[in-house]
Amino acid sequence: MESLQNKIDFALVIAVHHANPNGDPLNGNRPRETYEGYGEISDVCLKRKIRNRLMDLGASVFVQSDDRRNDDFRSLKDRADACPALAGALKAKDREAYARAACETWMDVRSFGQVFAFKGKDDGVSVGIRGPVSIHPAFSVDPISIDSLQITKSVNSVTGDKKSSDTMGTRHRVGFAVYTTFGSINCQLAEKTGFTAGDADLLKEALRTLFENDASSARPDGSMEVLRLYWWQHNCKSGQYPSAKVHRLLHVEKKTDLLRDIQDYAITCGELPGLAAEVYDES
């Protein structure tokens, strides 16, 4: 299939209800926030969720988490070594063939790029691939309020004479907040990795359904949802307008100071001549 011929920009509006959208391991797993108190979901976290959804949708993914992997490989090196096309390119010491084979094999590689840097006595490899899909961290529209709950257990972890302490730890969550994130797909880089219009459609579906099959104790089913997905397809490879100008079309404004639900926000999107947005309203 032909590589992508039209630049794409997109924007995502996300609602969080009593959940921890992205814990910070350096801060007791509290929801990430900026110094100004705005909530943050890292781009790495968003890409992980996108990869999971791509796997659910049948795409082949290279960077798989242990709890979601669909093969028997326990490391990225094992997965790469098991690919015959990569092994052949490595034996021939052809980096371009190695990168091309990786892009053809795995959708996340031809989407986000990947650094293949594996040590070996005679077969070490170091190949960098730049992907056409870029995505920003998500930030809350307003400063977030974090609730902290003490959680306990009612059974001993190990057999002993004395009952262990009931205190198990602390759980943190955001009561309610609306986050926005933005991204783009670059046609010049898509040509290099072989990213196609079909891949773009699959990515769009992954974004639209980002939180399906993503439940955990920190994010129960229904606690996180995609409210809107805006998808702008330009009429040329370089784009009719700069991405920053397109992203500024989205406006999410509070209608009241007491923010409890999505109805307390007004979500609107401006227009640019000759550039119409596909809008997926999931609210």
C-alpha positions in Angstrom: 0.0 0.0 0.0 1.2 3.5 -0.8 2.6 5.6 2.0 0.7 8.4 3.5 0.1 11.4 1.1 -1.6 13.9 3.4 -0.4 15.4 6.6 -2.6 14.7 9.6 -3.1 16.6 12.8 -5.3 15.4 15.7 -6.5 16.4 19.1 -8.0 14.3 21.9 -10.1 15.4 24.9 -10.1 13.0 27.8 -12.2 13.0 31.0 -11.0 11.4 34.3 -13.5 10.4 37.0 -12.1 9.2 40.3 -9.0 7.6 38.7 -5.2 7.9 38.6 -4.6 8.5 34.9 -0.8 8.3 35.2 1.0 7.7 38.5 4.4 9.2 39.2 6.8 6.6 40.6 9.1 9.3 42.0 6.2 10.8 44.0 4.5 7.8 45.7 2.5 7.1 42.5 0.5 10.2 42.9 -1.1 11.4 39.7 1.4 13.4 37.7 1.1 17.1 37.9 3.1 20.2 36.9 4.5 22.7 39.3 1.5 24.9 38.7 -0.8 22.0 39.8 -2.1 20.9 36.3 -2.5 17.2 35.8 -0.2 15.4 33.3 -0.3 12.2 31.3 3.1 11.5 29.8 3.5 10.8 26.1 5.1 7.5 27.0 1.9 6.5 28.9 -0.3 7.5 25.9 1.9 5.5 23.5 1.7 2.5 25.7 -2.1 2.6 25.6 -2.1 3.2 21.9 0.1 0.1 21.4 -2.2 -2.0 23.5 -5.2 -0.9 21.4 -3.3 -1.6 18.2 -2.7 -5.1 19.5 -6.4 -5.5 20.3 -7.1 -4.4 16.7 -4.9 -7.0 15.2 -1.7 -5.0 14.5 1.7 -6.4 15.0 3.5 -4.5 17.8 7.2 -4.7 18.8 7.2 -2.9 22.2 4.8 -5.1 24.2 4.4 -4.9 28.0 4.7 -8.2 29.9 1.1 -8.2 31.0 -0.2 -7.7 27.5 2.3 -9.6 25.3 0.8 -12.0 22.8 4.0 -14.1 22.2 6.6 -16.0 24.2 9.4 -13.5 23.9 10.5 -12.0 27.2 12.6 -9.1 25.8 12.8 -6.8 22.8 16.1 -8.5 21.7 14.4 -11.9 21.7 11.6 -10.6 19.6 14.0 -8.9 17.2 16.2 -12.0 16.9 13.2 -14.2 16.1 12.4 -12.1 13.0 14.1 -13.8 9.9 14.2 -10.6 7.9 16.1 -8.8 10.7 18.4 -11.7 11.2 19.3 -11.6 7.4 19.9 -7.9 7.4 22.0 -8.2 10.6 24.1 -10.9 9.0 24.7 -8.8 5.9 25.4 -5.7 8.2 22.9 -3.7 6.2 21.4 -1.1 8.5 18.9 0.2 5.9 17.6 -3.3 5.3 17.3 -3.9 9.0 15.3 -0.7 9.5 13.1 -1.4 6.5 12.4 -5.0 7.7 11.5 -3.7 11.2 9.1 -1.1 9.8 7.4 -3.7 7.6 7.0 -6.1 10.5 5.8 -3.9 13.3 3.2 -1.1 13.1 4.5 0.7 16.2 8.0 0.9 14.8 6.8 2.5 11.5 4.5 4.8 13.6 6.6 6.0 16.5 10.1 4.9 15.5 12.4 2.8 17.5 16.0 2.5 18.6 17.5 -1.0 18.1 20.6 -1.1 20.3 21.5 -4.6 21.3 24.9 -5.7 22.4 26.5 -8.9 21.1 30.0 -10.3 20.6 29.8 -10.6 16.8 26.2 -9.5 16.0 25.8 -6.2 17.9 23.3 -3.8 16.3 22.6 -0.1 16.6 19.8 1.2 14.3 17.7 4.3 14.9 14.3 4.8 13.2 12.4 8.1 13.3 8.6 7.6 13.2 6.1 9.9 11.6 3.6 9.9 14.5 4.3 12.4 17.3 2.1 12.9 20.3 2.2 15.5 23.1 1.8 14.8 26.8 -1.8 15.4 27.9 -2.4 18.2 30.4 -5.5 19.0 32.4 -7.5 22.1 31.4 -7.5 23.3 35.0 -5.5 22.5 38.1 -6.4 19.1 39.5 -7.4 18.1 43.0 -5.9 14.8 44.3 -7.6 12.6 46.8 -5.5 10.2 48.9 -7.1 7.1 50.5 -5.6 4.7 53.0 -6.2 1.1 51.9 -5.9 -2.0 54.1 -5.8 -5.8 53.9 -7.6 -8.4 56.0 -5.3 -11.4 55.7 -1.6 -12.1 56.4 0.8 -12.1 53.4 2.8 -14.9 54.9 2.2 -17.4 57.7 3.3 -16.2 61.1 2.5 -16.1 64.8 1.3 -12.6 64.8 -1.2 -10.9 62.5 0.6 -8.5 60.2 -0.3 -4.8 60.2 -3.6 -4.1 58.5 -2.2 -1.0 56.8 -1.4 -1.8 53.2 -0.7 1.5 51.6 -2.1 4.7 50.1 -4.1 5.1 46.9 -4.3 8.4 45.1 -6.9 9.6 42.5 -8.1 12.6 40.6 -11.7 13.4 41.5 -12.6 14.8 38.1 -10.6 16.5 35.4 -10.5 17.1 31.7 -7.2 16.6 29.8 -6.2 17.5 26.2 -3.5 16.2 24.0 -2.4 16.8 20.4 -0.5 15.0 17.8 0.6 14.9 14.1 1.6 12.5 11.4 4.5 13.6 9.1 4.3 12.5 5.5 8.0 12.8 4.8 8.8 10.4 7.7 5.9 8.2 6.7 7.6 7.7 3.3 10.7 6.5 5.0 9.0 4.0 7.4 6.2 2.9 5.0 3.4 4.3 7.2 0.2 4.1 5.1 -3.2 5.7 5.0 -4.5 2.4 6.3 -2.2 2.6 9.3 -3.5 6.1 9.9 -7.1 4.8 10.0 -6.1 2.1 12.5 -4.3 4.7 14.7 -7.5 6.8 14.6 -9.5 3.9 15.8 -7.0 3.2 18.6 -7.2 6.9 19.7 -11.0 6.9 19.6 -11.2 3.8 21.8 -8.1 4.5 23.8 -9.3 3.3 27.2 -11.0 0.1 26.2 -9.4 -3.0 27.9 -7.3 -0.6 30.0 -9.0 -1.1 33.4 -7.0 -1.5 36.6 -7.5 -0.9 40.3 -6.3 2.7 39.7 -8.5 3.1 36.6 -11.7 1.2 36.9 -13.8 0.6 33.8 -15.6 3.9 32.9 -13.4 6.1 35.0 -11.5 7.4 31.9 -13.1 8.2 28.6 -12.4 9.9 25.3 -14.8 12.8 25.0 -13.8 14.1 21.6 -11.4 13.2 18.8 -10.6 15.8 16.2 -8.9 14.6 13.1 -7.6 17.1 10.5 -6.4 15.7 7.1 -4.6 18.3 5.1 -4.7 18.4 1.3 -0.9 18.0 0.8 2.1 16.4 2.3 3.5 19.4 4.0 0.2 20.6 5.4 -1.9 23.7 4.7 -1.2 25.2 8.1 1.4 24.7 10.8 0.4 22.1 13.4 0.5 24.6 16.3 -2.1 26.8 14.5 -4.3 23.8 13.9 -4.0 22.6 17.5 -5.0 26.1 18.8 -8.4 25.6 17.2 -9.5 23.5 20.1 -11.0 25.3 23.1 -12.1 23.6 26.3 -13.5 26.1 28.9 -15.1 25.7 32.2 -18.7 27.0 32.6 -18.6 27.0 36.4 -16.1 27.0 39.2 -17.4 23.8 40.7 -16.1 21.2 38.3 -17.8 17.8 38.8 -18.8 16.5 35.4 -18.2 16.9 31.7 -21.3 19.1 31.5 -19.4 21.7 33.4 -17.1 22.2 30.4 -17.8 23.7 26.9 -15.8 22.0 24.1 -15.6 24.0 20.9 -13.3 23.9 17.9 -12.6 26.7 15.4 -12.2 26.4 11.7 -9.5 27.2 9.1 -10.3 27.9 5.4 -10.0 24.7 3.4 -9.3 22.4 6.4 -12.3 20.6 7.9 -12.0 18.3 11.0 -13.6 14.9 11.4 -15.1 15.0 14.8 -15.8 11.9 16.9 -18.0 12.8 19.8 -18.0 10.0 22.3 -19.7 12.0 25.1 
